[in-house]
């Protein structure tokens, strides 16, 4: 199974928006127990709100990752690994990989290394970490990257 860039990018953006916050609330100033300084971006922003230059960078990073790690991605898709959520098993696929690229490169608590992919998950983690972290914020109603 080849990795479709548009599908991978859409999943990457989805993970980016739900795992990033708008920093609209001072640290600790929110009554939610999981507050980290703001609301999840996907509460108020969607892919259409991403600045053009940021979107271009996200697309380029995803394309480069796919090119760099394509054989490992194909191995992950063929691994037979399934993830259980929403009451069902789902085979590891391009959507999961797009999410995992965002989560792994940014050091979140989930990613390629913890999907049961074994050595291929470790290789994908190494590839993703080589990109460094990428943070999002909001300026003038647009989501921008650092």
N, C-alpha and C positions, 0 to 999 in steps of 0.2 A: 504494500500500500504506500503510495507516494504521499508526501505531506503537501496538502493544498495550502498555499500561502494565505489566501483570504480566510479560510476556516481557522487556521492557526492564529492569525492576527486577531480575528474577532474574539477568540477565546482569551488571548493574551490581554486584549483591551478590557474585556469583562473582568478578569482577575485584577487588573490594574485599578479599575474604578471601584471595585468593592473592597479592595484592601488598602486603598489610600484615603486619607481624610483631607478635609478642606481647611483645617487649622483655624476654624472660625471661633473656637472657644479656647480660652486660656487653659493651659495644662491644669487638669484637676478641677476646672470650673464647671464641669458638666455633671449632672446628677446620675448619668448612666454609669454602672460599675465598670464598663469596659472603655470608658472615655480615654482617648489619647490626644485630646486637643481639638477635636472636631467631629464632624459628621462624615460617614463614608461618602465618597464622591458620587457613588451611584444612587444616593438618595436624591440628588439634585442635578446630576449631570449624566449625559450619555455620550456615546461615541461621536455624535454630531457636535458636541461642545469642545472637542479636542482641537487645539490650535493646529493649523496646517503643518507648521514646522515640526511640532511634536509628533503628529501622526506620521509624517514622513520618516522621522527618526525611528519610531516604533516599527514601522513597516520594514525599514532597512535592517534593523537589528534582527527582526524575525526572519527575514530572507537570508541574512548571513548565518544565523544559527542553523536554519534548515540546511543550508549548503554545507556547513561545517559538520553537522551531526546527522546528516541524512541517513546514513547506513545504520546508525544507532537508533534513530527514530523508527525506521522500518523494522528493526529487530524488536523494539519495544511493542509495536503494534501487533507483531506476529507472536509475541510471547505467550498469549493466552491469559495474561493477567486480567482480572476483572476487579472493579471497584464497586463496592456496595453503597448505594445511597438512594434516597427517595423510594425505599422499599424494594429495590431491584438491583440485580447485578448488571454492570455496564462494562463492556470490554475496553481496555485501555486504547485510546484512539487519538486522533489529531486534536480534538477539543481538550482532552486531558493534557496533552503535551503543551499546547499553547498556554494553558493555565500554569502548568508546572514550570515553564520557562520563566514567566513573570515571578512566580513565588520563589523559585530557586535562586535566580540572579539577585533577588532582593533580600534573601536570608529569612524568609518567612518560615513558619514551623511545619510546612509541608512542601513537597516537591518531588523531583525525580527519585531522590534517594530513598523515599519511604513508601513507594508504590508496590514493592515486592518484585521489582524488575531486576534485582541482583546486580551483576557486573555492568549490564547496560545502563541501569539507573545511575550507577556510580560514574560511568563515562559521561552520561548526559549532564549530571551535576557538575562535573569538571568543565565541560563545555560552557554551561550556563554561567558558572561563576567567573569565567574568563571575561564576560561582558561587564562585570561590575554592577553596582546597584544603579537604579534609575528612579528618581523620585518625581512625583507629580504634585502640583499645587494649582491654585486658581488665581488668575489675575484678570481683572476686567471681564469676568464672566466666562473666561475661556480656561480650559485645562491645559497647563503647560508642563513640560518636563524640564529637569535640571540640566 
